[in-house]
Amino acid sequence: MNKFESHFNGWLRPWQSQLCDACGDAMQDGIAPLSGPELDGANKSLNNLYADTSSGWACAGGDCDYSLPGTGPLYTGHWHGKRVHDGLSVLLPLLPVLSARPVCVIDIGAGTGAALWAWTLLARCAQEWGSPLPVHSWYSIDCSQRMLKQSDRLWGKLCRVLPNAPELVNRQPAALCDWRNHPPLPTGALVVGSYLFARADLTNPAATAAAFVAFLTRLTASGVVLWTKPNKCAVQDGVKTQLVGWIDRTPLKLFDCALQGQMRKCLSVAQAKFVEVNLPRDPEWNKRLNWGCAPTKVARLAMTR
Ligand SMILES: C[S@@+](CC[C@H](N)C(=O)[O-])C[C@H]1O[C@@H](n2cnc3c(N)ncnc32)[C@H](O)[C@@H]1O
């Protein structure tokens, strides 16, 4: 760990419970109007992303249906925390690139905005450390309105914890679209994709990779950073063969960092709501609603330049 990284871990610790509460509050707002069947459907769909094996968890499940009403709110407990961890693991080693000058970052399949949370935490810590990071313009695109809505809720809660967050990163209005068919986006941007490609995209990974490279080329992207689980790397592997200057990196593992542990407020909010709508509590939540202990691994980090 370099100096900033170890400082960052110590800096993050006192924020843990407030960030936990922020996630729980955003979940609460999102699930409040939902019915039992909506929550049950979303929870089952999210559970598709897990699969139990004798050695722990693996990703042998199917895709989640991100169009379901409860998916955004419940994703907050199931995955947002873990994805913030993963985002930190990827973005920390990229600081030399990301601290050079302000850039546009386009987060494809941004979901609940975990990568933006991660960047904002790093930027706030760097500011307090006396080494402020450039204010990047952050664009999020996603084809799920439910996920983008939850991203707005989560950003609002993060801004309560870190009131100067909007000064640390220039968050642009999100675009509801598929990356294959998108509105105008800035050229020369750094494109990031955290767990973007779905199982359906892996049916023909070469075709998905070719389409994604064409998308990057159209945008004249200055770089691309993709990370996912090791068993979902087929599209990334295809993209890699078509780009010059790809570097595979093993990101830092920050799973022992200060955020580790259960997302207690998400757990209690989800439990209370399930009782309210007469659904049985999901026995898996105790281990699943956490900040990053689960064995999801960041697989690849790549830059075209
Ligand atoms: C597994 S989630 C990851 C969300 C977020 N990046 C994270 O790390 O938490 C995948 C997200 O990608 C979005 N998505 C999947 N395929 C997409 C596409 N072709 N265009 C835009 N968004 C897509 C989904 O709606 C979902 O929000």
The ligand as a Gaussian input file, in Angstrom:
#p B3LYP/6-31G(d) Opt

LIG

0 1
 C      -24.702000      -5.973000     -12.497000
 S      -25.372000      -4.375000     -12.673000
 C      -23.946000      -3.377000     -12.348000
 C      -24.311000      -1.996000     -11.930000
 C      -23.118000      -1.129000     -11.517000
 N      -22.217000      -0.907000     -12.607000
 C      -22.426000      -1.768000     -10.345000
 O      -21.235000      -2.086000     -10.464000
 O      -23.076000      -1.915000      -9.318000
 C      -25.492000      -4.234000     -14.419000
 C      -26.132000      -2.909000     -14.849000
 O      -25.904000      -2.750000     -16.235000
 C      -27.091000      -2.312000     -16.843000
 N      -27.014000      -2.759000     -18.230000
 C      -26.904000      -4.037000     -18.660000
 N      -26.815000      -4.068000     -19.993000
 C      -26.866000      -2.765000     -20.407000
 C      -26.823000      -2.132000     -21.687000
 N      -26.738000      -2.863000     -22.808000
 N      -26.892000      -0.797000     -21.759000
 C      -27.015000      -0.063000     -20.619000
 N      -27.054000      -0.602000     -19.385000
 C      -26.977000      -1.938000     -19.288000
 C      -28.200000      -2.948000     -16.026000
 O      -29.429000      -2.261000     -16.155000
 C      -27.630000      -2.866000     -14.634000
 O      -27.980000      -1.672000     -13.985000

